[in-house]
Amino acid sequence: MKLLNILPLLSSIFVFWLGIFVVSKNKNSIIHRVFFLLSVGVTIWLVGTFMMFISKTNEQAIFWDRFIYMGVVFVPAFMYHFSVVWTKTKKQKILIVISYILGFVFLVLSRTQYFVDDIFKYNWGVHSQAKFFHHLFLLQFFFFLALVLYNFYKHYIENKNASKKNQSKYVFIAFFILITVGSTAYFPAYKISIYPFSYISGVLFTMILAYAIVAHHLMDIKLVLRQSFVYLAPLTIILTGYTIVEFIFTKFYFADWINTTANVFIFILAILIFIPLKNFFYKIANKYFFSSLYDSQEVITNLSNNLRSSLDINKICNLISKTLVDSFHSKAVGILIFNEKKNEYFVQHNFNFKINQQKRFFNDKNLQNKFAKQNKILIIEEIKNSLFYKKSKSTIDLLTNLEIEILAPLNIKNKMIGLIVLGAKESGDIYNQEDLKVLQVIGSQTAIVLQNSLLYQKSLRFSEKLKKEVSKATKDLREANVKLKKLDKAKTEFVSITSHQLRTPLTGIKGYLSMFLDGDFGELKPEQKKIMIDIFNNSNRLVRLINIFLNVSRIESGRLKIEKKKFDLAELVNEIIRELKIEAEKKDLKLEFINFKNKLEISADRDKLADVILNLIDNAIKYTQKGNIIVSAELKNNKVKFSVKDSGIGVDSEDAKELFNKFIRGRKITQINTSGSGLGLFIAKKIIELHNGKIWVESEGDGKGSEFIFEVPVG
């Protein structure tokens, strides 16, 4: 048996193996199942070709030719169906149904003598001759295959995603070769003597699709060649070389040269050159198919064993980095540790990323909530093509500029430890599903080890600190006891003040409402109007007090948040002054607003700043007996400076130090107004600090007035 006769059989094995592998990875996927059916159809064709080559009689040749058409008649339908599903082409479902119906029709017709009959003998074998229905079959065959190539070409042209575009290119090439080269198998049916190149299309089709799967993530299945690439490539070279030599000698009528002795000689030569060829293709694979040449389980096991041997965070990071570089052949690897308090990542390890001296990176909460906290690997190229990109454009652009391709979270349950950062592969290939699965397992192992290392380092630092502070332990305990007493006193005052302040306005409201409901006033008269005004004022007072206590509660629990929006600060101040001007006029105080610019646009929490400004102006009115209150606001060094200056009782230096603390009131203030809570300035300070600003008081002393000032950034 000549090697030429064996090649169709080998091609059928390659094609069928690829089909089995693809469908085994996702049996529920329609595209995987259709691809498997296509591989079965092509396999039937190749097996039938092999059997035709070795047929001894005409009857056997016709039998195997008709056997071939059991698969070939469905190849157009399988190819077309695959192209529609894979390219997501719409409005072609009817054509899919028609293609399958025609497949069954021609399957029945192929059993008759009106499809193929008689024998055509030529230099390389025998073939049955095409009849009338075979002509019709070829028309629909090339019609649907033309649509197949059109769908793939259109998908390649219209696709903007680089990865998908590469997939389209290789799929188009693979199917183009299978269609054009494979179609030459019909020539002998029309008495055209041609060398049987057609069966080589099966090998080429398989290898090109295999490359697309390995290098470009085709059909989202993991690696398909692994070490087999190293064996298939040299085998294909040897068999192709033999086919060319046989063709040349047969062409020049030296067919007798190809005899059994020559085949034995060629077989021995093939064995001798196979090893050098295998080593050559191993180097090629190592350059272009890095990920296909590592054993994922071995990588994970070795790393796990090595990670147990150290708690040194630098050694751990170096080991992880080396493992990833050796396995994936990544150009760059980084490991970042997350600081939850500062809401930022700092660089613990960097291999080849060009970050200059930058060691810290701001945390993007959108990306963290969407990917990191969900323990999902972030692929930069994929996020660029999603709607989510707009929300984190600046962060994604930064990662792109740093040539980062993958971010893998390091989580322990719901706790963020850090990130593994990967650059591109040296081959330019994308990270496939095998890589991502390995990376996810490594991430889980790394998170635990890094957490242990960080805790170990923390314990060492704590031990050192503990040694230094042993001598201070007694003093600290005394101070802590004093603070606890103060806190206990403050708590008591808080409860007392809360009860008093909430009870008084509620009692007033209830009393007035009771009198009104009992008909003590009859129809609304001036007296009734006055009472209703008192009710309104008490209600407002109650609301403000409740808001104060709620804000204190939120501050203590860390739940006080700000929501920044752009607004005109000058407009807000004017609104508050109009609201408080009646109170100022009752005391014959002059209240005026000096604005150095007509419009002061800032980005801040309008409602919370309104509470601060209202509190400062209201305090100035309460504690100023005569004179004026000047409110001013100006832009300076990209900050807004706001002040309330009064001619009131003033603040002494001792009170000024504690005035912004909780439940603290000036000593003279309590003599003028006994109803204050001592919380207004405390809340004001917390609000200003949340805006990254500062607040303070300036006063020349008792009776000389005071000026309360705060500064906040414009943006």
Residue pairs with C-beta under 8 A, 6 or more apart in sequence:
1 54
2 246
2 258
2 263
3 239
3 242
3 243
3 246
3 263
3 266
4 53
4 124
4 196
4 242
4 243
4 246
5 50
5 53
5 54
6 50
7 199
7 200
7 203
7 239
7 243
8 46
8 47
8 49
8 50
8 53
8 199
8 202
9 46
9 47
9 50
10 203
10 235
10 239
11 46
11 199
11 200
11 202
11 203
11 206
12 42
12 43
12 46
12 47
12 50
12 202
14 202
14 203
14 206
14 207
14 232
15 39
15 42
15 43
15 46
15 202
15 205
15 206
16 39
16 40
16 43
18 39
18 206
18 209
18 210
18 224
19 35
19 36
19 37
19 38
19 39
19 40
19 43
20 36
20 39
21 221
21 224
22 32
22 35
22 36
22 39
22 219
22 221
22 224
23 32
23 33
23 35
23 36
25 32
25 219
25 221
25 222
26 32
26 220
26 221
27 33
29 219
30 85
31 82
31 85
31 86
31 219
32 219
32 221
34 78
34 81
34 82
34 85
35 82
35 219
37 74
37 78
38 75
38 78
38 79
38 82
40 71
41 71
41 72
41 74
41 75
41 78
42 71
42 75
42 178
42 182
42 202
42 205
43 71
44 67
44 68
44 70
44 71
44 72
45 68
45 71
45 72
45 75
45 182
45 185
46 199
46 202
48 64
48 65
48 67
48 68
48 71
49 68
49 185
49 196
49 198
49 199
51 60
51 64
51 67
52 61
52 64
52 65
52 68
52 125
52 126
52 127
53 125
55 61
55 64
55 126
58 119
58 126
61 119
61 126
61 127
61 128
62 116
62 117
62 119
62 128
65 116
65 127
65 128
66 110
66 111
66 115
66 116
66 128
69 106
69 107
69 110
69 115
69 116
70 107
70 110
73 103
73 106
73 107
73 110
73 137
74 100
74 103
74 107
75 141
76 99
76 102
76 103
76 140
76 141
76 143
76 144
76 145
76 148
77 96
77 99
77 100
77 102
77 103
77 144
79 144
79 145
79 148
79 175
79 179
80 95
80 96
80 99
80 144
80 145
80 147
80 148
81 96
81 99
81 100
82 148
83 89
83 147
83 148
83 151
83 152
83 175
84 92
84 93
84 95
84 96
84 151
86 155
86 171
86 219
87 151
87 152
87 154
87 155
87 168
89 151
89 154
89 155
92 147
95 144
95 147
99 140
99 144
102 140
106 115
106 133
106 136
106 137
106 140
109 115
109 133
109 137
110 116
110 133
110 137
112 133
113 131
114 131
114 132
114 133
115 130
115 131
115 133
115 134
115 137
116 128
116 129
116 130
116 131
116 134
116 189
117 128
117 129
117 131
118 128
118 129
119 126
119 127
119 128
119 129
120 126
120 127
120 128
120 129
120 188
120 189
120 191
122 188
122 193
122 194
123 193
123 250
124 195
124 196
124 250
125 188
125 196
127 188
127 189
128 189
129 189
129 190
129 191
130 138
130 186
130 189
130 190
134 189
138 186
142 183
145 179
145 183
148 175
148 179
149 172
149 175
149 176
149 179
152 168
152 171
152 172
152 175
153 172
155 164
155 168
156 165
156 168
156 169
156 172
159 165
159 168
160 385
161 381
161 385
162 381
163 216
163 217
163 381
163 430
166 212
166 215
166 216
167 212
167 216
167 217
167 218
170 208
170 209
170 211
170 212
170 216
170 218
171 209
171 212
171 218
173 208
174 204
174 205
174 208
174 209
174 212
175 205
177 201
177 204
177 205
177 208
178 201
178 202
178 204
178 205
180 201
181 197
181 198
181 200
181 201
181 204
182 198
182 201
182 202
182 205
183 198
184 194
184 196
184 197
184 198
185 196
185 198
185 199
187 193
187 194
188 194
195 247
200 240
200 243
203 236
207 232
207 233
207 236
209 218
210 224
210 225
210 229
212 218
213 219
213 221
213 223
213 224
213 225
214 223
214 224
214 225
214 229
214 289
214 291
214 292
214 429
214 432
215 288
215 289
215 427
215 429
215 430
216 429
216 430
217 430
217 432
217 433
220 433
221 433
222 432
222 433
222 434
222 437
223 291
223 292
223 432
223 434
225 232
225 285
225 289
225 292
226 292
226 293
227 292
227 293
229 281
229 285
229 289
229 292
230 278
230 281
230 282
230 285
231 278
233 277
233 281
233 284
234 273
234 274
234 277
234 278
234 280
234 281
235 274
237 277
238 270
238 273
238 274
238 277
242 266
242 270
246 258
249 255
249 257
249 258
250 258
285 292
285 293
286 293
287 427
288 427
288 429
289 427
289 429
290 327
290 328
290 329
290 425
290 426
290 427
290 429
291 327
291 328
291 329
291 425
291 429
291 431
291 432
291 434
291 435
294 326
294 327
294 328
296 434
296 437
296 438
299 323
299 327
299 438
299 442
300 438
300 441
300 442
300 445
302 323
303 319
303 320
303 323
303 442
303 445
304 445
306 319
307 316
307 319
307 320
307 445
307 446
307 449
310 316
310 319
311 452
311 453
311 456
312 453
313 348
313 450
313 453
313 454
313 457
314 349
316 446
316 449
316 450
316 453
317 335
317 348
317 349
318 349
320 333
320 335
320 349
320 420
320 442
320 446
321 333
321 335
321 349
321 351
323 442
324 330
324 333
324 420
324 422
324 439
324 442
325 333
325 351
327 438
328 422
328 425
328 431
328 435
329 425
329 426
329 427
330 422
330 423
330 424
330 425
330 426
331 352
331 403
331 423
331 424
331 425
331 426
332 350
332 351
332 352
332 353
332 403
332 404
332 421
332 422
332 423
332 424
333 349
333 351
333 352
333 420
333 421
333 422
333 423
334 347
334 349
334 350
334 351
334 353
334 404
334 419
334 420
334 421
334 422
335 347
335 348
335 349
335 418
335 419
335 420
335 421
335 446
335 450
336 345
336 346
336 347
336 348
336 361
336 418
336 419
336 421
337 345
337 346
337 348
337 417
337 418
337 450
337 454
338 344
338 345
338 363
338 416
338 417
338 418
338 419
339 345
339 346
340 416
343 362
343 363
343 365
344 360
344 361
344 362
344 363
345 360
345 361
345 363
345 418
345 419
346 359
346 360
346 361
347 355
347 358
347 359
347 360
347 361
348 418
352 423
353 402
353 403
353 404
353 421
353 423
354 402
354 403
355 402
364 392
364 395
366 388
366 391
366 392
366 395
367 378
367 392
367 395
367 407
368 416
370 376
370 388
371 377
371 378
371 407
371 409
372 378
372 407
372 409
372 411
372 416
372 419
373 409
373 411
373 414
373 416
375 409
375 411
375 440
376 409
377 406
377 407
377 408
377 409
377 436
377 439
377 440
377 443
378 406
378 407
378 408
379 405
379 406
379 431
380 396
380 399
380 400
380 404
380 405
380 406
380 407
381 405
381 430
383 389
383 392
383 396
384 396
384 400
389 396
399 407
403 423
403 424
404 421
404 422
404 423
405 422
405 423
405 424
405 430
405 431
406 420
406 421
406 422
406 431
406 439
407 419
407 420
407 421
408 419
408 420
408 421
408 422
408 439
408 440
408 442
408 443
409 416
409 419
409 443
410 416
410 417
410 418
410 419
410 420
410 443
410 446
410 447
410 450
411 417
411 443
411 444
411 447
412 447
412 448
412 451
417 447
417 450
417 451
417 454
418 447
418 450
420 439
420 442
420 443
420 446
422 431
422 439
425 431
431 439
469 476
490 662
490 663
493 663
493 678
494 663
497 663
497 677
497 678
498 549
501 545
501 675
501 677
502 542
502 545
502 546
504 675
505 538
505 539
505 541
505 542
505 545
506 542
508 534
508 535
508 538
509 535
509 538
509 539
509 542
512 531
512 532
512 534
512 535
513 535
515 521
515 531
516 528
516 531
521 527
521 528
521 531
524 532
545 677
547 611
548 677
548 679
548 680
548 683
549 679
551 560
551 611
551 679
551 683
551 686
552 662
552 679
552 682
552 683
553 559
554 560
555 682
555 683
555 686
560 686
560 687
560 690
561 690
562 604
562 605
562 608
562 687
562 690
562 691
563 605
564 603
564 604
564 605
565 603
565 604
565 605
565 606
566 601
566 602
566 603
567 601
567 602
567 604
567 606
568 599
568 600
568 601
569 600
569 601
569 602
569 604
569 609
569 633
569 640
569 642
570 593
570 595
570 597
570 598
570 599
570 600
570 633
571 599
572 606
572 609
572 610
572 613
573 593
573 595
573 613
573 631
573 633
573 642
574 593
576 610
576 613
576 614
576 617
577 591
577 593
577 617
577 631
579 614
580 591
580 614
580 617
580 618
580 621
581 591
583 618
583 621
584 590
584 591
584 621
584 629
585 591
587 621
587 624
587 625
587 626
588 626
589 621
589 624
589 626
589 627
589 628
589 629
590 627
590 628
590 629
591 617
591 621
591 628
591 629
591 631
592 628
592 629
592 630
592 631
593 631
593 632
593 633
594 630
594 631
594 632
594 633
595 632
595 633
595 634
596 632
596 633
596 634
596 635
597 634
597 635
600 633
600 634
600 635
600 640
601 714
602 640
602 712
602 714
602 715
603 714
603 715
604 691
604 712
605 687
605 690
605 691
608 687
608 690
609 687
609 691
609 712
611 683
611 684
611 687
612 683
612 684
612 687
612 688
612 695
612 710
613 642
613 644
615 680
615 681
615 683
615 684
616 644
616 684
616 708
617 629
617 631
617 644
619 644
619 680
619 681
619 708
620 629
620 644
620 646
620 648
620 708
621 629
622 672
622 673
622 676
623 646
623 648
623 649
623 669
623 672
623 673
624 646
624 647
624 648
624 649
624 705
625 648
625 649
626 647
627 646
627 647
627 648
627 705
628 646
628 647
629 644
629 645
629 646
629 647
630 644
630 645
630 646
631 642
631 643
631 644
631 645
632 642
632 643
632 645
633 640
633 641
633 642
633 643
634 640
634 641
635 641
635 714
638 713
638 714
638 715
639 693
639 711
639 712
639 713
639 714
640 711
640 712
640 713
640 714
641 709
641 710
641 711
642 709
642 710
642 711
642 712
643 707
643 708
643 709
643 710
644 707
644 708
645 705
645 706
645 707
646 705
646 706
646 707
647 705
648 705
648 706
649 666
649 668
649 669
649 672
649 702
649 703
649 706
650 699
650 700
650 701
650 702
650 703
650 704
650 705
650 706
651 659
651 666
651 697
651 699
651 701
651 706
652 666
652 667
652 699
652 701
652 702
653 701
655 666
655 667
656 697
656 699
658 664
659 666
659 681
659 697
660 681
660 682
660 684
660 685
660 695
661 682
662 678
662 679
662 682
663 677
663 678
663 679
663 682
664 678
664 681
664 682
665 676
665 678
668 702
669 676
670 676
684 695
684 710
685 695
688 694
688 695
688 710
688 712
691 712
691 713
692 712
692 713
693 710
693 711
693 712
693 713
694 710
694 711
695 708
695 709
695 710
695 711
696 708
696 709
696 710
697 706
697 707
697 708
697 709
698 706
698 707
698 709
699 705
699 706
699 707
